[in-house]
Amino acid sequence: KRLTSENPFVRDIQKELMRWKKDAVHKVLQLEGSRQIGKTTEIKKFAYKNYEYVIFVDLSNDIFSFIDVVNNGCSPFEVEKYCMRASIPHFVNNKNTVLIIDEIQNSNIVYNSIRKMYEELNCDIIVTGSYLGRILGDKEFFQPAGTISYLYMFTLSFQEFCRAFRCEKILLNIDLYGKDETKDYEKLEKLYHIYLKIGGYPEVVKVYKETKNIEDCYNIIEKL
């Protein structure tokens, strides 16, 4: 509830994530995309809505040593030990559990163990990272062919942008030959020019919704 209230945008990636989950023989999911586009937020929203147990590992700050799970063979027992260190509930090794490994580009050792985790664990596994297409070209990273399903995420599309402002229905049904009401074309034109100026980074769109001030958005964009 907190995630949804703080991040209210309805993203198309949720449908793709559900398709992956419903695939009877789904593999490890790798979600790629640049920074600050909402990957972690959307994965968490999906996980907490669709799983009973969520184990979230952030490799940019591995304070509970998930690397030990990998170094000791990726067994359910090692995941249970990790859960104890992290003070999270007892590990349940089935499809009601999802293991999320975020910022996986920070550890070639963990990335190279994806196949081993897939073989040893019965839970669902999702890995995410930024600029993985570039990083995985490094000889220290080995692609676990046949073990991974790939999804790519981007900033809000114009359709998602219109959805955030409750104009998606107008966008999808507008007559392309000018037969609809003038106010509908004007709404879309206004939104389009705003979209061209501020783009689709979720944090930026959120600020614009709150302040309606493009200068405020430029300040956030500069930080991003």
C-alpha positions as CSV (number, residue, x, y, z in Angstrom):
1,K,0.0,0.0,0.0
2,R,2.8,2.4,0.8
3,L,4.6,1.7,-2.4
4,T,1.5,2.2,-4.4
5,S,0.5,5.4,-2.7
6,E,4.0,6.9,-3.1
7,N,4.4,5.6,-6.7
8,P,0.9,5.7,-8.1
9,F,1.8,5.4,-11.8
10,V,0.4,2.3,-13.5
11,R,3.2,1.0,-15.7
12,D,2.9,-1.4,-18.6
13,I,5.8,-3.4,-17.3
14,Q,3.4,-4.9,-14.7
15,K,1.6,-6.8,-17.5
16,E,4.9,-8.2,-18.8
17,L,5.9,-9.3,-15.3
18,M,2.6,-11.1,-14.9
19,R,3.0,-12.8,-18.2
20,W,6.4,-14.1,-17.1
21,K,5.0,-15.4,-13.8
22,K,2.1,-17.2,-15.5
23,D,4.4,-19.0,-17.8
24,A,4.4,-22.6,-16.4
25,V,8.1,-23.1,-17.0
26,H,9.4,-19.6,-16.5
27,K,13.1,-19.1,-15.9
28,V,15.0,-16.5,-14.0
29,L,13.8,-13.0,-15.0
30,Q,16.4,-10.4,-15.8
31,L,14.9,-6.8,-15.9
32,E,17.2,-4.3,-17.5
33,G,17.0,-0.5,-17.9
34,S,18.8,2.7,-17.0
35,R,18.9,4.2,-13.6
36,Q,16.0,6.1,-12.0
37,I,13.2,4.8,-14.3
38,G,11.4,2.8,-11.6
39,K,12.7,-0.7,-12.0
40,T,13.1,-1.5,-8.3
41,T,9.8,0.2,-7.4
42,E,7.9,-1.7,-10.0
43,I,9.5,-5.0,-9.1
44,K,8.6,-4.5,-5.5
45,K,5.0,-3.5,-6.3
46,F,4.7,-6.7,-8.4
47,A,6.4,-8.9,-5.7
48,Y,4.4,-7.7,-2.7
49,K,1.2,-8.1,-4.7
50,N,1.7,-11.5,-6.1
51,Y,3.9,-13.5,-3.6
52,E,3.6,-14.5,0.0
53,Y,7.3,-14.2,0.8
54,V,9.7,-11.6,-0.7
55,I,13.5,-11.7,-0.2
56,F,15.0,-8.5,-1.5
57,V,18.8,-8.3,-1.9
58,D,20.5,-5.0,-2.8
59,L,24.0,-5.8,-4.0
60,S,24.9,-2.1,-4.0
61,N,24.8,-2.4,-0.2
62,D,25.3,-6.1,0.7
63,I,25.4,-5.7,4.4
64,F,24.0,-9.2,5.2
65,S,26.6,-10.9,2.9
66,F,24.4,-12.5,0.2
67,I,27.7,-13.3,-1.5
68,D,28.1,-16.1,1.2
69,V,25.0,-17.8,-0.3
70,V,26.8,-18.0,-3.6
71,N,30.2,-18.9,-2.3
72,N,28.7,-21.8,-0.3
73,G,26.7,-23.4,-3.1
74,C,23.4,-21.5,-3.4
75,S,21.5,-24.1,-1.3
76,P,18.2,-23.5,0.4
77,F,20.1,-23.8,3.7
78,E,22.4,-21.0,2.8
79,V,19.4,-18.8,1.8
80,E,17.8,-19.6,5.2
81,K,21.0,-18.5,6.9
82,Y,20.9,-15.2,4.9
83,C,17.3,-14.7,6.0
84,M,18.4,-15.1,9.6
85,R,21.2,-12.6,9.2
86,A,18.8,-10.1,7.6
87,S,16.1,-10.7,10.2
88,I,13.5,-11.6,7.6
89,P,11.0,-14.5,7.8
90,H,12.0,-18.1,7.5
91,F,12.8,-19.1,3.9
92,V,10.1,-21.0,2.2
93,N,11.5,-22.7,-0.9
94,N,8.5,-22.8,-3.3
95,K,6.8,-20.7,-5.9
96,N,5.0,-18.5,-3.3
97,T,8.5,-17.0,-2.6
98,V,10.4,-14.6,-4.9
99,L,14.1,-13.8,-4.5
100,I,14.9,-10.4,-5.9
101,I,18.5,-9.5,-6.5
102,D,18.8,-5.8,-7.3
103,E,21.9,-4.0,-8.8
104,I,23.3,-7.3,-9.8
105,Q,25.9,-5.5,-12.0
106,N,27.8,-4.9,-8.8
107,S,28.9,-8.6,-8.5
108,N,30.1,-10.7,-11.4
109,I,30.3,-13.6,-8.8
110,V,26.6,-13.4,-8.1
111,Y,25.6,-12.9,-11.7
112,N,27.7,-15.9,-12.8
113,S,25.9,-18.0,-10.2
114,I,22.4,-17.4,-11.7
115,R,22.2,-20.9,-13.2
116,K,23.3,-22.5,-10.0
117,M,20.6,-20.7,-8.0
118,Y,18.0,-21.7,-10.6
119,E,19.1,-25.3,-10.2
120,E,19.2,-25.3,-6.4
121,L,16.2,-23.2,-5.5
122,N,12.5,-23.8,-6.2
123,C,11.4,-20.2,-5.6
124,D,11.1,-17.6,-8.3
125,I,14.1,-15.5,-9.0
126,I,14.3,-11.9,-10.4
127,V,17.5,-10.0,-11.0
128,T,17.7,-6.4,-12.0
129,G,20.5,-4.0,-13.0
130,S,21.3,-0.8,-14.8
131,Y,23.1,-0.7,-18.1
132,L,23.6,-4.5,-18.1
133,G,23.9,-4.6,-21.9
134,R,27.2,-2.7,-21.5
135,I,28.5,-4.2,-18.3
136,L,27.8,-7.8,-19.3
137,G,30.3,-7.4,-22.2
138,D,33.0,-7.6,-19.6
139,K,34.8,-10.9,-19.7
140,E,34.2,-11.4,-16.0
141,F,30.5,-11.8,-16.6
142,F,29.2,-15.1,-18.2
143,Q,25.8,-15.2,-19.8
144,P,23.8,-18.2,-18.4
145,A,22.2,-19.1,-21.7
146,G,18.9,-20.9,-21.5
147,T,18.4,-19.9,-17.9
148,I,17.2,-16.3,-18.2
149,S,14.1,-14.5,-19.6
150,Y,14.7,-10.9,-20.5
151,L,12.6,-7.8,-20.0
152,Y,13.6,-4.2,-20.7
153,M,12.1,-1.2,-19.0
154,F,12.2,2.5,-20.0
155,T,10.9,5.8,-18.8
156,L,7.2,6.5,-19.0
157,S,5.9,6.2,-22.6
158,F,3.6,9.0,-23.8
159,Q,0.7,6.6,-23.3
160,E,1.7,6.0,-19.6
161,F,2.2,9.7,-19.3
162,C,-1.4,10.3,-20.5
163,R,-2.5,7.6,-18.1
164,A,-1.0,9.5,-15.2
165,F,-3.1,12.5,-16.1
166,R,-6.2,10.5,-16.7
167,C,-6.2,11.1,-20.5
168,E,-5.2,7.7,-21.7
169,K,-8.7,6.9,-22.9
170,I,-8.8,10.1,-25.0
171,L,-5.4,9.2,-26.5
172,L,-6.5,5.7,-27.5
173,N,-9.8,6.8,-29.0
174,I,-9.2,10.2,-30.5
175,D,-10.3,10.5,-34.1
176,L,-7.3,11.1,-36.3
177,Y,-9.3,13.3,-38.8
178,G,-10.5,15.9,-36.3
179,K,-14.0,14.7,-35.8
180,D,-13.8,14.7,-31.9
181,E,-14.2,17.6,-29.6
182,T,-11.7,20.4,-29.9
183,K,-11.0,20.3,-26.1
184,D,-9.7,16.7,-26.4
185,Y,-7.2,17.6,-29.1
186,E,-6.1,20.5,-27.0
187,K,-5.6,18.4,-23.9
188,L,-3.4,15.9,-25.8
189,E,-1.4,18.7,-27.5
190,K,-0.8,20.3,-24.1
191,L,0.3,17.0,-22.5
192,Y,2.5,16.2,-25.5
193,H,4.4,19.5,-25.3
194,I,4.9,19.0,-21.5
195,Y,6.1,15.5,-22.2
196,L,8.7,16.8,-24.7
197,K,10.0,19.2,-22.1
198,I,10.2,17.0,-19.0
199,G,10.3,13.5,-20.3
200,G,9.2,10.4,-18.5
201,Y,11.3,9.9,-15.5
202,P,8.8,8.9,-12.7
203,E,10.3,11.3,-10.1
204,V,10.1,14.2,-12.6
205,V,6.5,13.4,-13.6
206,K,5.5,13.1,-10.0
207,V,6.9,16.6,-9.3
208,Y,5.1,18.1,-12.2
209,K,1.8,16.5,-11.0
210,E,2.3,18.1,-7.6
211,T,3.6,21.6,-8.6
212,K,2.6,22.1,-12.3
213,N,6.0,23.9,-12.5
214,I,8.3,22.9,-15.3
215,E,11.3,24.7,-13.7
216,D,10.9,22.4,-10.6
217,C,11.1,19.5,-13.0
218,Y,14.3,20.8,-14.6
219,N,15.9,20.9,-11.1
220,I,15.1,17.2,-10.6
221,I,16.3,16.3,-14.1
222,E,19.6,18.0,-13.4
223,K,20.1,15.9,-10.3
224,L,19.2,12.7,-12.1
